Amino acid sequence: MTKRKLVTRKQLRLDYGIPYSIVHIRRLELVGQFPSRVQLGQCRVAYVAEEVEEWIEKRIAARGTSTVPS
């Protein structure tokens, strides 16, 4: 059995530096641009830390491939 770490929305901001609002994160989830949440209870969700870290790594890797002029 693989141990997995779950992170809360608050940890996304504090531990991972993701400055997005809850609403924006949800929008990104719905279009497949952010890892999907794990429903822990009726009013509680979390995210798989490994998936969030992979998402961050992809953002870092893509920063040099932007077509937006600097």
C-alpha positions as CSV (number, residue, x, y, z in Angstrom):
1,M,0.0,0.0,0.0
2,T,1.4,3.4,-1.0
3,K,1.3,6.2,1.5
4,R,-0.2,9.3,0.1
5,K,-0.2,12.7,1.6
6,L,-3.3,14.9,1.3
7,V,-3.1,18.7,1.5
8,T,-5.9,21.1,2.3
9,R,-6.8,24.3,0.4
10,K,-5.1,26.3,3.0
11,Q,-1.9,24.2,2.6
12,L,-2.0,24.9,-1.2
13,R,-1.4,28.6,-0.4
14,L,0.8,28.3,2.7
15,D,3.0,25.2,1.8
16,Y,3.0,25.4,-2.0
17,G,2.7,29.1,-2.6
18,I,-0.4,28.7,-4.9
19,P,-2.1,32.1,-4.6
20,Y,-5.4,31.2,-6.3
21,S,-8.8,31.6,-4.7
22,I,-10.9,28.6,-3.9
23,V,-13.2,29.6,-6.8
24,H,-10.4,29.8,-9.3
25,I,-8.9,26.5,-8.2
26,R,-12.4,24.9,-8.7
27,R,-12.6,26.4,-12.2
28,L,-9.2,25.0,-13.1
29,E,-10.3,21.6,-11.8
30,L,-13.4,21.6,-13.8
31,V,-11.5,22.1,-17.1
32,G,-8.8,19.6,-16.2
33,Q,-6.0,22.2,-15.5
34,F,-5.6,21.4,-11.8
35,P,-5.6,18.1,-9.9
36,S,-9.0,16.9,-8.8
37,R,-10.0,17.2,-5.2
38,V,-10.6,14.2,-2.9
39,Q,-13.9,14.5,-1.1
40,L,-13.2,13.6,2.6
41,G,-16.6,14.5,4.0
42,Q,-19.6,16.5,3.2
43,C,-17.8,19.9,3.7
44,R,-14.1,18.9,3.5
45,V,-11.9,18.3,0.5
46,A,-8.1,17.8,0.0
47,Y,-5.7,17.3,-2.8
48,V,-3.1,14.6,-3.4
49,A,0.2,16.3,-2.6
50,E,2.1,14.3,-5.3
51,E,-0.4,15.5,-8.0
52,V,-0.1,19.1,-6.8
53,E,3.7,18.8,-6.9
54,E,3.5,17.4,-10.5
55,W,1.3,20.3,-11.5
56,I,3.8,22.8,-10.1
57,E,6.7,21.1,-11.9
58,K,4.7,21.3,-15.2
59,R,4.2,25.1,-14.6
60,I,7.9,25.5,-14.0
61,A,8.9,23.5,-17.1
62,A,6.4,25.5,-19.3
63,R,7.6,28.9,-18.3
64,G,10.3,29.0,-21.0
65,T,7.8,27.9,-23.7
66,S,5.4,30.8,-23.5
67,T,4.5,32.6,-26.8
68,V,3.7,35.8,-24.9
69,P,6.2,38.5,-25.7
70,S,8.2,39.7,-22.7
